[in-house]
């Protein structure tokens, strides 16, 4: 998933892209979804409270808005088997409204599960655990250290008010993706980002590094899932920007509820919720947010965010329309959980939805980009295969394992800079290619040995 949406970490533009233009004041954002028609407007659902927002063509009061959003969240989690009772879930927290609501909702779900477990006589099923990760990108921000420290302290306070355990909070600098490789991690991060001249490519690389950081936290601490706060508004921005960048083939991978192409699967329970509704809920429920470390989008991402903001002003439902249109594209095999026994905890009425998986489809192995992990298109696969069958340097192989979008947006302009660029990348990425190449060479050698043995036997 190329975008972490509103739940990746500090400094990202996901939260800004999913709301309105970067310079909008909170009051202006709120005004776009609040109805000020006086006391005459009553909730179309309960008929009692005053209307604060229109959702699905129905005016809702604050309580019904919360129930509406929580219902979408819970339905996404349960109907897509996002969380099992035995799971430990890592919530990616950026401090923005989307990830703040996700934190509140997953806490509410867990609290209800704990109550049910306490009331159960058998107590047969365990209750899932929740942890929170914040990726600190302050090394790339030009903000005073004191402001950064206060912002991080605020984030700790927000999380600790929901999850008291110290073990549940993970604050990791983005440069820790280089932790096992060098001492000058911060300088290495700056040098890597500085090699990219394109604003869009720079933002996209940071999104990839952010996801790598979340994966690292999850793997080191035994989490089974990573939950992002990407909402419908953020996904709508991603759909349009990915189309502009030529990522149409891989687009279906990024708009599904579930994404298992990563070592730790990623889930999007807020996919059907709009950013304005989430922001309004934070205002109504006094859910504290902290967005000091956010950056406005720039390049293609910034232009798309402004365009979507204008669409929203004309008709808020257009964000849903964009997302629903993208959902009609055929998903990849990794966009669902298909492991044997995985859905044993699901109600029997839901199991057939997941268990009727085409065996050919479930065994399909996609070739993924070295940097952004998008699946390769047919033309990219052909280019990769032709490179493999030619004498090449390791850098040529690394380059062939990059998708066309990364070629245009992220890789340096001159081929003479590739050596330096790939040497700065986290080894976790380049080692994937080294491992794949080594296994293919070993398999090729085994086939050749087998053919030689057969020839000797015939002679």
C-alpha beads as a LAMMPS data file, in Angstrom:
LAMMPS data file: protein, C-alpha beads

459 atoms
458 bonds

1 atom types
1 bond types

-500.0 500.0 xlo xhi
-500.0 500.0 ylo yhi
-500.0 500.0 zlo zhi

Masses

1 110.0

Atoms # bond

1 1 1 0.000 0.000 0.000
2 1 1 1.656 3.107 -1.175
3 1 1 -0.179 5.465 1.057
4 1 1 -0.499 5.334 4.763
5 1 1 -3.366 7.722 4.673
6 1 1 -4.195 9.468 7.894
7 1 1 -2.685 6.864 10.115
8 1 1 0.920 6.520 9.176
9 1 1 2.928 8.806 11.366
10 1 1 3.966 12.346 11.982
11 1 1 5.047 14.535 9.139
12 1 1 3.111 12.721 6.447
13 1 1 0.664 14.419 4.160
14 1 1 -1.967 11.698 4.395
15 1 1 -4.106 13.535 6.904
16 1 1 -3.844 16.754 4.956
17 1 1 -4.691 15.056 1.675
18 1 1 -7.726 13.438 3.222
19 1 1 -9.105 16.674 4.556
20 1 1 -9.425 19.923 2.683
21 1 1 -6.718 22.208 1.410
22 1 1 -3.742 22.510 3.720
23 1 1 -4.409 26.102 4.735
24 1 1 -8.060 25.623 5.731
25 1 1 -8.862 26.533 9.314
26 1 1 -10.621 23.900 11.475
27 1 1 -13.740 26.074 11.621
28 1 1 -13.904 26.193 7.819
29 1 1 -13.511 22.437 7.526
30 1 1 -16.227 21.936 10.113
31 1 1 -18.591 24.351 8.378
32 1 1 -18.620 22.198 5.254
33 1 1 -20.268 19.313 7.069
34 1 1 -22.258 21.099 9.776
35 1 1 -25.860 22.114 9.197
36 1 1 -26.891 25.392 10.810
37 1 1 -30.647 25.337 10.254
38 1 1 -31.650 26.053 13.820
39 1 1 -33.686 24.042 16.272
40 1 1 -36.230 22.987 13.639
41 1 1 -33.842 20.430 12.146
42 1 1 -34.031 17.191 14.104
43 1 1 -32.145 13.959 13.580
44 1 1 -33.618 11.818 10.827
45 1 1 -32.676 8.653 12.708
46 1 1 -33.597 9.168 16.356
47 1 1 -35.904 12.168 15.824
48 1 1 -34.657 13.826 19.002
49 1 1 -31.219 15.405 18.661
50 1 1 -30.308 18.422 16.584
51 1 1 -28.836 17.692 13.165
52 1 1 -25.100 18.310 12.879
53 1 1 -24.304 16.508 9.633
54 1 1 -25.927 14.856 6.635
55 1 1 -24.692 11.309 6.026
56 1 1 -26.179 9.171 3.283
57 1 1 -28.829 11.802 2.636
58 1 1 -30.063 11.688 6.254
59 1 1 -29.493 14.401 8.840
60 1 1 -27.851 12.972 11.957
61 1 1 -27.325 14.263 15.470
62 1 1 -24.019 13.830 17.275
63 1 1 -24.949 10.528 18.931
64 1 1 -26.286 9.037 15.726
65 1 1 -23.232 10.246 13.801
66 1 1 -21.007 8.397 16.221
67 1 1 -23.138 5.251 15.959
68 1 1 -23.110 5.592 12.162
69 1 1 -19.312 5.802 11.948
70 1 1 -18.718 3.129 14.582
71 1 1 -21.112 0.848 12.711
72 1 1 -19.089 1.270 9.517
73 1 1 -15.855 0.632 11.399
74 1 1 -17.157 -2.473 13.150
75 1 1 -18.732 -3.856 9.978
76 1 1 -15.455 -3.449 8.094
77 1 1 -13.524 -5.212 10.866
78 1 1 -15.913 -8.125 11.347
79 1 1 -17.080 -8.772 7.783
80 1 1 -13.514 -8.763 6.427
81 1 1 -11.983 -10.807 9.258
82 1 1 -9.523 -8.016 10.028
83 1 1 -8.987 -8.936 13.668
84 1 1 -9.059 -12.381 15.251
85 1 1 -9.369 -12.946 19.010
86 1 1 -5.766 -14.168 19.125
87 1 1 -4.319 -11.172 17.237
88 1 1 -2.173 -8.320 18.454
89 1 1 -3.043 -5.268 16.363
90 1 1 -0.723 -2.310 15.796
91 1 1 -2.581 0.931 15.088
92 1 1 -0.577 3.452 13.063
93 1 1 -1.237 6.786 14.763
94 1 1 -0.532 10.153 13.150
95 1 1 -2.360 12.360 15.629
96 1 1 -4.932 13.409 13.022
97 1 1 -8.717 12.937 13.243
98 1 1 -8.811 9.677 11.249
99 1 1 -6.261 7.801 13.331
100 1 1 -7.685 9.364 16.518
101 1 1 -11.146 7.987 15.744
102 1 1 -9.642 4.619 14.781
103 1 1 -7.878 4.513 18.159
104 1 1 -11.126 5.269 19.975
105 1 1 -13.164 2.753 17.996
106 1 1 -10.716 -0.147 18.282
107 1 1 -10.485 0.569 22.011
108 1 1 -14.292 0.490 22.264
109 1 1 -14.416 -2.817 20.388
110 1 1 -11.795 -4.310 22.665
111 1 1 -13.550 -3.037 25.799
112 1 1 -16.786 -4.698 24.712
113 1 1 -14.900 -7.906 23.931
114 1 1 -13.339 -7.834 27.408
115 1 1 -16.772 -7.343 28.989
116 1 1 -18.136 -10.293 27.024
117 1 1 -15.125 -12.393 28.023
118 1 1 -15.592 -11.524 31.702
119 1 1 -19.282 -12.392 31.496
120 1 1 -18.665 -15.679 29.686
121 1 1 -18.698 -18.870 31.717
122 1 1 -16.297 -20.734 29.456
123 1 1 -13.991 -17.812 28.573
124 1 1 -12.872 -19.951 25.651
125 1 1 -11.850 -17.194 23.237
126 1 1 -9.125 -14.700 24.144
127 1 1 -9.387 -10.949 23.519
128 1 1 -7.174 -9.265 20.944
129 1 1 -4.471 -6.829 22.049
130 1 1 -3.884 -3.316 20.702
131 1 1 -0.678 -1.324 20.384
132 1 1 -0.046 2.110 18.894
133 1 1 2.855 3.235 16.707
134 1 1 3.886 6.784 15.896
135 1 1 6.611 7.353 13.306
136 1 1 8.584 10.474 14.197
137 1 1 9.673 12.280 11.025
138 1 1 10.945 15.396 12.788
139 1 1 14.439 14.798 11.375
140 1 1 13.091 16.107 8.070
141 1 1 11.103 19.011 9.524
142 1 1 12.366 22.520 10.119
143 1 1 10.584 22.925 13.443
144 1 1 12.185 23.857 16.776
145 1 1 13.091 20.828 18.842
146 1 1 11.001 22.135 21.730
147 1 1 7.848 22.174 19.592
148 1 1 8.544 18.647 18.394
149 1 1 9.023 17.397 21.953
150 1 1 5.762 19.018 23.070
151 1 1 3.899 17.491 20.124
152 1 1 5.249 14.017 20.894
153 1 1 4.361 14.489 24.566
154 1 1 0.813 15.352 23.474
155 1 1 0.646 12.194 21.384
156 1 1 1.852 10.113 24.326
157 1 1 -0.807 11.728 26.491
158 1 1 -3.565 11.003 23.969
159 1 1 -2.599 7.350 23.654
160 1 1 -2.011 6.787 27.376
161 1 1 -5.500 8.114 28.131
162 1 1 -6.866 5.227 26.056
163 1 1 -4.206 2.542 26.510
164 1 1 -2.536 2.928 29.930
165 1 1 0.155 0.298 29.337
166 1 1 3.570 1.698 28.405
167 1 1 4.216 -1.383 26.289
168 1 1 1.331 -0.426 23.997
169 1 1 3.001 2.780 22.721
170 1 1 5.835 2.729 20.197
171 1 1 7.407 6.029 19.109
172 1 1 10.079 5.391 16.516
173 1 1 12.161 7.889 14.521
174 1 1 11.850 7.357 10.791
175 1 1 15.619 7.028 10.489
176 1 1 15.454 3.812 12.541
177 1 1 14.775 1.962 9.292
178 1 1 18.577 2.160 8.969
179 1 1 19.174 1.054 12.565
180 1 1 21.141 -2.095 11.842
181 1 1 23.281 -0.606 9.120
182 1 1 24.954 2.621 10.166
183 1 1 25.495 5.096 12.972
184 1 1 24.692 8.243 10.986
185 1 1 21.073 7.296 10.464
186 1 1 19.641 10.811 10.427
187 1 1 22.242 12.027 7.956
188 1 1 21.673 8.996 5.778
189 1 1 17.936 9.666 5.701
190 1 1 18.472 13.291 4.725
191 1 1 20.953 12.326 2.020
192 1 1 18.597 9.730 0.565
193 1 1 15.641 12.114 0.476
194 1 1 17.845 14.914 -0.842
195 1 1 18.808 12.859 -3.893
196 1 1 15.214 13.045 -5.154
197 1 1 14.520 16.263 -7.026
198 1 1 10.830 15.629 -7.635
199 1 1 8.494 16.753 -4.822
200 1 1 6.021 13.989 -5.592
201 1 1 8.735 11.344 -5.613
202 1 1 10.083 12.629 -2.314
203 1 1 6.673 12.318 -0.665
204 1 1 6.107 8.877 -2.152
205 1 1 9.471 7.643 -0.878
206 1 1 8.660 8.930 2.608
207 1 1 5.383 7.013 2.505
208 1 1 7.303 3.857 1.619
209 1 1 9.806 4.448 4.423
210 1 1 6.953 5.082 6.830
211 1 1 5.376 1.758 5.958
212 1 1 8.748 0.037 6.340
213 1 1 9.070 1.588 9.793
214 1 1 5.618 0.324 10.781
215 1 1 6.481 -3.136 9.488
216 1 1 9.695 -3.093 11.508
217 1 1 7.843 -2.140 14.695
218 1 1 5.229 -4.840 14.123
219 1 1 7.768 -7.577 13.399
220 1 1 9.969 -6.731 16.369
221 1 1 7.039 -6.646 18.802
222 1 1 5.001 -9.595 17.578
223 1 1 2.009 -7.797 16.079
224 1 1 -0.134 -9.762 13.629
225 1 1 -1.837 -6.828 11.851
226 1 1 -1.198 -3.165 11.123
227 1 1 -4.283 -0.966 11.160
228 1 1 -4.147 2.304 9.218
229 1 1 -6.422 5.324 9.552
230 1 1 -6.830 5.750 5.798
231 1 1 -10.373 6.976 5.221
232 1 1 -12.466 7.332 2.063
233 1 1 -11.232 10.886 1.504
234 1 1 -7.562 9.864 1.650
235 1 1 -8.198 6.875 -0.599
236 1 1 -10.031 9.074 -3.123
237 1 1 -6.958 11.317 -3.272
238 1 1 -4.746 8.277 -3.732
239 1 1 -6.929 6.873 -6.520
240 1 1 -6.622 10.061 -8.558
241 1 1 -2.933 10.661 -7.853
242 1 1 -2.039 7.026 -8.631
243 1 1 -3.881 7.322 -11.940
244 1 1 -1.929 10.451 -12.823
245 1 1 1.351 8.720 -11.908
246 1 1 0.630 5.779 -14.195
247 1 1 -0.073 3.294 -11.404
248 1 1 -3.388 2.155 -12.816
249 1 1 -2.434 -1.523 -12.928
250 1 1 -1.525 -1.665 -9.235
251 1 1 -4.326 0.647 -8.071
252 1 1 -6.738 -2.146 -6.986
253 1 1 -4.162 -3.301 -4.431
254 1 1 -4.389 -0.040 -2.488
255 1 1 -8.158 0.412 -2.159
256 1 1 -9.171 -2.868 -0.500
257 1 1 -9.929 -3.526 3.156
258 1 1 -7.098 -6.059 3.439
259 1 1 -3.556 -6.073 2.044
260 1 1 -1.386 -9.115 2.789
261 1 1 1.492 -8.377 0.415
262 1 1 3.470 -7.116 3.413
263 1 1 5.229 -9.277 5.995
264 1 1 2.623 -8.016 8.487
265 1 1 -0.794 -7.620 6.792
266 1 1 -2.357 -4.152 6.625
267 1 1 -6.065 -3.414 7.160
268 1 1 -8.196 -0.306 6.488
269 1 1 -11.286 -0.272 8.731
270 1 1 -12.105 3.407 8.015
271 1 1 -12.244 2.954 4.256
272 1 1 -15.944 3.895 4.116
273 1 1 -15.747 6.981 6.374
274 1 1 -15.245 10.546 5.145
275 1 1 -12.583 12.811 6.620
276 1 1 -15.099 15.584 7.369
277 1 1 -17.275 13.214 9.382
278 1 1 -14.279 11.992 11.364
279 1 1 -13.129 15.554 12.056
280 1 1 -16.615 16.512 13.179
281 1 1 -16.795 13.522 15.509
282 1 1 -13.511 14.583 17.105
283 1 1 -15.007 18.033 17.691
284 1 1 -18.257 16.689 19.118
285 1 1 -16.659 14.068 21.378
286 1 1 -13.714 16.311 22.354
287 1 1 -11.229 13.799 21.003
288 1 1 -7.894 15.561 21.177
289 1 1 -5.744 15.555 18.049
290 1 1 -2.166 16.656 17.403
291 1 1 -1.155 17.634 13.871
292 1 1 1.783 19.950 14.498
293 1 1 4.156 17.506 12.812
294 1 1 2.061 17.187 9.647
295 1 1 3.260 18.621 6.353
296 1 1 1.052 19.874 3.524
297 1 1 1.142 17.842 0.329
298 1 1 3.039 19.148 -2.660
299 1 1 3.570 18.139 -6.266
300 1 1 0.959 15.844 -7.792
301 1 1 -0.335 14.846 -4.364
302 1 1 -0.963 18.478 -3.435
303 1 1 -2.728 19.262 -6.703
304 1 1 -4.967 16.224 -6.330
305 1 1 -5.769 17.142 -2.717
306 1 1 -6.859 20.624 -3.828
307 1 1 -8.932 19.146 -6.649
308 1 1 -10.700 16.706 -4.324
309 1 1 -11.345 19.540 -1.857
310 1 1 -13.158 21.467 -4.601
311 1 1 -15.170 18.398 -5.542
312 1 1 -16.124 18.032 -1.897
313 1 1 -17.391 21.600 -1.735
314 1 1 -19.700 20.929 -4.670
315 1 1 -20.850 17.501 -3.515
316 1 1 -19.342 15.629 -0.524
317 1 1 -20.519 12.268 -1.883
318 1 1 -18.092 12.468 -4.805
319 1 1 -15.288 11.105 -2.647
320 1 1 -17.344 7.971 -2.098
321 1 1 -18.030 7.853 -5.833
322 1 1 -14.312 7.880 -6.631
323 1 1 -13.616 5.108 -4.123
324 1 1 -16.549 2.959 -5.263
325 1 1 -15.408 3.284 -8.871
326 1 1 -11.912 2.100 -7.939
327 1 1 -13.373 -0.803 -5.971
328 1 1 -14.851 -2.210 -9.183
329 1 1 -11.342 -3.044 -10.366
330 1 1 -10.360 -6.656 -9.800
331 1 1 -8.348 -7.014 -6.577
332 1 1 -5.151 -9.017 -6.336
333 1 1 -4.817 -12.374 -4.627
334 1 1 -3.101 -10.728 -1.648
335 1 1 -6.142 -8.543 -0.931
336 1 1 -7.710 -11.173 1.317
337 1 1 -6.779 -13.594 4.046
338 1 1 -6.667 -17.104 2.635
339 1 1 -4.639 -19.131 5.135
340 1 1 -6.138 -22.463 6.158
341 1 1 -8.016 -22.191 9.425
342 1 1 -7.750 -18.406 9.468
343 1 1 -11.516 -17.874 9.459
344 1 1 -12.414 -20.478 12.086
345 1 1 -13.389 -17.702 14.498
346 1 1 -15.862 -16.167 12.037
347 1 1 -19.602 -16.850 12.235
348 1 1 -20.593 -19.688 9.930
349 1 1 -22.628 -17.347 7.701
350 1 1 -19.491 -15.356 6.840
351 1 1 -17.011 -18.185 6.283
352 1 1 -18.035 -19.047 2.700
353 1 1 -17.243 -15.474 1.653
354 1 1 -13.569 -16.086 2.426
355 1 1 -13.141 -19.817 2.000
356 1 1 -14.359 -20.071 -1.605
357 1 1 -11.014 -19.034 -3.027
358 1 1 -9.835 -20.187 -6.426
359 1 1 -6.785 -22.365 -5.798
360 1 1 -5.027 -21.020 -8.886
361 1 1 -5.600 -17.454 -7.735
362 1 1 -4.510 -18.103 -4.159
363 1 1 -1.182 -19.547 -5.255
364 1 1 -0.408 -16.708 -7.653
365 1 1 2.822 -14.961 -6.735
366 1 1 3.069 -11.316 -7.731
367 1 1 6.384 -9.621 -8.454
368 1 1 6.513 -6.461 -6.355
369 1 1 8.474 -3.245 -6.768
370 1 1 11.618 -3.048 -4.659
371 1 1 10.658 0.370 -3.243
372 1 1 6.882 0.855 -3.213
373 1 1 5.803 -2.832 -3.303
374 1 1 3.309 -2.310 -6.113
375 1 1 2.701 -5.398 -8.295
376 1 1 4.383 -5.407 -11.690
377 1 1 2.400 -5.013 -14.885
378 1 1 3.012 -7.243 -17.906
379 1 1 5.424 -4.793 -19.535
380 1 1 7.384 -4.400 -16.305
381 1 1 7.622 -8.172 -15.958
382 1 1 8.942 -8.476 -19.499
383 1 1 11.592 -5.860 -18.798
384 1 1 12.591 -7.679 -15.609
385 1 1 12.857 -11.036 -17.360
386 1 1 14.973 -9.594 -20.157
387 1 1 17.321 -8.058 -17.589
388 1 1 17.682 -11.348 -15.724
389 1 1 18.856 -13.147 -18.857
390 1 1 21.575 -10.625 -19.620
391 1 1 24.930 -10.202 -17.909
392 1 1 24.329 -7.331 -15.526
393 1 1 25.592 -5.556 -12.466
394 1 1 23.650 -5.750 -9.251
395 1 1 22.556 -2.124 -9.724
396 1 1 20.951 -3.056 -13.056
397 1 1 18.967 -5.746 -11.294
398 1 1 17.873 -3.358 -8.544
399 1 1 16.735 -0.891 -11.194
400 1 1 14.800 -3.589 -13.056
401 1 1 12.976 -4.433 -9.827
402 1 1 11.621 -0.861 -9.620
403 1 1 8.232 -0.103 -11.164
404 1 1 7.845 2.539 -13.867
405 1 1 6.354 5.043 -11.433
406 1 1 9.390 4.774 -9.143
407 1 1 11.631 5.140 -12.203
408 1 1 10.033 8.460 -13.080
409 1 1 9.303 9.851 -9.613
410 1 1 11.890 8.466 -7.193
411 1 1 15.053 7.227 -8.905
412 1 1 17.686 9.946 -9.495
413 1 1 17.793 11.583 -12.911
414 1 1 21.214 10.279 -13.912
415 1 1 22.101 6.589 -14.089
416 1 1 25.525 7.467 -12.689
417 1 1 23.800 8.262 -9.379
418 1 1 22.132 4.864 -9.038
419 1 1 25.041 3.302 -7.139
420 1 1 24.885 5.982 -4.468
421 1 1 21.084 5.930 -4.314
422 1 1 20.737 2.166 -3.874
423 1 1 23.568 2.123 -1.342
424 1 1 21.527 4.517 0.806
425 1 1 18.312 2.487 0.679
426 1 1 17.476 0.325 3.706
427 1 1 19.080 -3.073 3.256
428 1 1 15.749 -4.686 4.019
429 1 1 14.640 -3.631 0.535
430 1 1 17.728 -4.548 -1.450
431 1 1 18.144 -7.843 0.401
432 1 1 14.747 -8.925 -0.929
433 1 1 16.129 -8.734 -4.465
434 1 1 19.385 -10.426 -3.444
435 1 1 17.463 -13.284 -1.836
436 1 1 15.127 -13.688 -4.807
437 1 1 18.052 -13.659 -7.237
438 1 1 20.004 -16.190 -5.178
439 1 1 17.043 -18.573 -4.964
440 1 1 16.451 -18.315 -8.717
441 1 1 20.140 -18.993 -9.421
442 1 1 20.068 -21.986 -7.094
443 1 1 16.968 -23.351 -8.810
444 1 1 18.572 -22.828 -12.220
445 1 1 21.695 -24.709 -11.081
446 1 1 19.594 -27.584 -9.762
447 1 1 17.765 -27.872 -13.085
448 1 1 21.053 -27.870 -15.004
449 1 1 22.512 -30.539 -12.698
450 1 1 19.405 -32.652 -13.148
451 1 1 19.611 -32.386 -16.936
452 1 1 23.312 -33.289 -16.896
453 1 1 22.629 -36.349 -14.732
454 1 1 19.945 -37.501 -17.164
455 1 1 22.332 -37.108 -20.087
456 1 1 25.004 -39.134 -18.271
457 1 1 22.514 -41.920 -17.559
458 1 1 21.487 -42.076 -21.210
459 1 1 25.112 -42.296 -22.314

Bonds

1 1 1 2
2 1 2 3
3 1 3 4
4 1 4 5
5 1 5 6
6 1 6 7
7 1 7 8
8 1 8 9
9 1 9 10
10 1 10 11
11 1 11 12
12 1 12 13
13 1 13 14
14 1 14 15
15 1 15 16
16 1 16 17
17 1 17 18
18 1 18 19
19 1 19 20
20 1 20 21
21 1 21 22
22 1 22 23
23 1 23 24
24 1 24 25
25 1 25 26
26 1 26 27
27 1 27 28
28 1 28 29
29 1 29 30
30 1 30 31
31 1 31 32
32 1 32 33
33 1 33 34
34 1 34 35
35 1 35 36
36 1 36 37
37 1 37 38
38 1 38 39
39 1 39 40
40 1 40 41
41 1 41 42
42 1 42 43
43 1 43 44
44 1 44 45
45 1 45 46
46 1 46 47
47 1 47 48
48 1 48 49
49 1 49 50
50 1 50 51
51 1 51 52
52 1 52 53
53 1 53 54
54 1 54 55
55 1 55 56
56 1 56 57
57 1 57 58
58 1 58 59
59 1 59 60
60 1 60 61
61 1 61 62
62 1 62 63
63 1 63 64
64 1 64 65
65 1 65 66
66 1 66 67
67 1 67 68
68 1 68 69
69 1 69 70
70 1 70 71
71 1 71 72
72 1 72 73
73 1 73 74
74 1 74 75
75 1 75 76
76 1 76 77
77 1 77 78
78 1 78 79
79 1 79 80
80 1 80 81
81 1 81 82
82 1 82 83
83 1 83 84
84 1 84 85
85 1 85 86
86 1 86 87
87 1 87 88
88 1 88 89
89 1 89 90
90 1 90 91
91 1 91 92
92 1 92 93
93 1 93 94
94 1 94 95
95 1 95 96
96 1 96 97
97 1 97 98
98 1 98 99
99 1 99 100
100 1 100 101
101 1 101 102
102 1 102 103
103 1 103 104
104 1 104 105
105 1 105 106
106 1 106 107
107 1 107 108
108 1 108 109
109 1 109 110
110 1 110 111
111 1 111 112
112 1 112 113
113 1 113 114
114 1 114 115
115 1 115 116
116 1 116 117
117 1 117 118
118 1 118 119
119 1 119 120
120 1 120 121
121 1 121 122
122 1 122 123
123 1 123 124
124 1 124 125
125 1 125 126
126 1 126 127
127 1 127 128
128 1 128 129
129 1 129 130
130 1 130 131
131 1 131 132
132 1 132 133
133 1 133 134
134 1 134 135
135 1 135 136
136 1 136 137
137 1 137 138
138 1 138 139
139 1 139 140
140 1 140 141
141 1 141 142
142 1 142 143
143 1 143 144
144 1 144 145
145 1 145 146
146 1 146 147
147 1 147 148
148 1 148 149
149 1 149 150
150 1 150 151
151 1 151 152
152 1 152 153
153 1 153 154
154 1 154 155
155 1 155 156
156 1 156 157
157 1 157 158
158 1 158 159
159 1 159 160
160 1 160 161
161 1 161 162
162 1 162 163
163 1 163 164
164 1 164 165
165 1 165 166
166 1 166 167
167 1 167 168
168 1 168 169
169 1 169 170
170 1 170 171
171 1 171 172
172 1 172 173
173 1 173 174
174 1 174 175
175 1 175 176
176 1 176 177
177 1 177 178
178 1 178 179
179 1 179 180
180 1 180 181
181 1 181 182
182 1 182 183
183 1 183 184
184 1 184 185
185 1 185 186
186 1 186 187
187 1 187 188
188 1 188 189
189 1 189 190
190 1 190 191
191 1 191 192
192 1 192 193
193 1 193 194
194 1 194 195
195 1 195 196
196 1 196 197
197 1 197 198
198 1 198 199
199 1 199 200
200 1 200 201
201 1 201 202
202 1 202 203
203 1 203 204
204 1 204 205
205 1 205 206
206 1 206 207
207 1 207 208
208 1 208 209
209 1 209 210
210 1 210 211
211 1 211 212
212 1 212 213
213 1 213 214
214 1 214 215
215 1 215 216
216 1 216 217
217 1 217 218
218 1 218 219
219 1 219 220
220 1 220 221
221 1 221 222
222 1 222 223
223 1 223 224
224 1 224 225
225 1 225 226
226 1 226 227
227 1 227 228
228 1 228 229
229 1 229 230
230 1 230 231
231 1 231 232
232 1 232 233
233 1 233 234
234 1 234 235
235 1 235 236
236 1 236 237
237 1 237 238
238 1 238 239
239 1 239 240
240 1 240 241
241 1 241 242
242 1 242 243
243 1 243 244
244 1 244 245
245 1 245 246
246 1 246 247
247 1 247 248
248 1 248 249
249 1 249 250
250 1 250 251
251 1 251 252
252 1 252 253
253 1 253 254
254 1 254 255
255 1 255 256
256 1 256 257
257 1 257 258
258 1 258 259
259 1 259 260
260 1 260 261
261 1 261 262
262 1 262 263
263 1 263 264
264 1 264 265
265 1 265 266
266 1 266 267
267 1 267 268
268 1 268 269
269 1 269 270
270 1 270 271
271 1 271 272
272 1 272 273
273 1 273 274
274 1 274 275
275 1 275 276
276 1 276 277
277 1 277 278
278 1 278 279
279 1 279 280
280 1 280 281
281 1 281 282
282 1 282 283
283 1 283 284
284 1 284 285
285 1 285 286
286 1 286 287
287 1 287 288
288 1 288 289
289 1 289 290
290 1 290 291
291 1 291 292
292 1 292 293
293 1 293 294
294 1 294 295
295 1 295 296
296 1 296 297
297 1 297 298
298 1 298 299
299 1 299 300
300 1 300 301
301 1 301 302
302 1 302 303
303 1 303 304
304 1 304 305
305 1 305 306
306 1 306 307
307 1 307 308
308 1 308 309
309 1 309 310
310 1 310 311
311 1 311 312
312 1 312 313
313 1 313 314
314 1 314 315
315 1 315 316
316 1 316 317
317 1 317 318
318 1 318 319
319 1 319 320
320 1 320 321
321 1 321 322
322 1 322 323
323 1 323 324
324 1 324 325
325 1 325 326
326 1 326 327
327 1 327 328
328 1 328 329
329 1 329 330
330 1 330 331
331 1 331 332
332 1 332 333
333 1 333 334
334 1 334 335
335 1 335 336
336 1 336 337
337 1 337 338
338 1 338 339
339 1 339 340
340 1 340 341
341 1 341 342
342 1 342 343
343 1 343 344
344 1 344 345
345 1 345 346
346 1 346 347
347 1 347 348
348 1 348 349
349 1 349 350
350 1 350 351
351 1 351 352
352 1 352 353
353 1 353 354
354 1 354 355
355 1 355 356
356 1 356 357
357 1 357 358
358 1 358 359
359 1 359 360
360 1 360 361
361 1 361 362
362 1 362 363
363 1 363 364
364 1 364 365
365 1 365 366
366 1 366 367
367 1 367 368
368 1 368 369
369 1 369 370
370 1 370 371
371 1 371 372
372 1 372 373
373 1 373 374
374 1 374 375
375 1 375 376
376 1 376 377
377 1 377 378
378 1 378 379
379 1 379 380
380 1 380 381
381 1 381 382
382 1 382 383
383 1 383 384
384 1 384 385
385 1 385 386
386 1 386 387
387 1 387 388
388 1 388 389
389 1 389 390
390 1 390 391
391 1 391 392
392 1 392 393
393 1 393 394
394 1 394 395
395 1 395 396
396 1 396 397
397 1 397 398
398 1 398 399
399 1 399 400
400 1 400 401
401 1 401 402
402 1 402 403
403 1 403 404
404 1 404 405
405 1 405 406
406 1 406 407
407 1 407 408
408 1 408 409
409 1 409 410
410 1 410 411
411 1 411 412
412 1 412 413
413 1 413 414
414 1 414 415
415 1 415 416
416 1 416 417
417 1 417 418
418 1 418 419
419 1 419 420
420 1 420 421
421 1 421 422
422 1 422 423
423 1 423 424
424 1 424 425
425 1 425 426
426 1 426 427
427 1 427 428
428 1 428 429
429 1 429 430
430 1 430 431
431 1 431 432
432 1 432 433
433 1 433 434
434 1 434 435
435 1 435 436
436 1 436 437
437 1 437 438
438 1 438 439
439 1 439 440
440 1 440 441
441 1 441 442
442 1 442 443
443 1 443 444
444 1 444 445
445 1 445 446
446 1 446 447
447 1 447 448
448 1 448 449
449 1 449 450
450 1 450 451
451 1 451 452
452 1 452 453
453 1 453 454
454 1 454 455
455 1 455 456
456 1 456 457
457 1 457 458
458 1 458 459
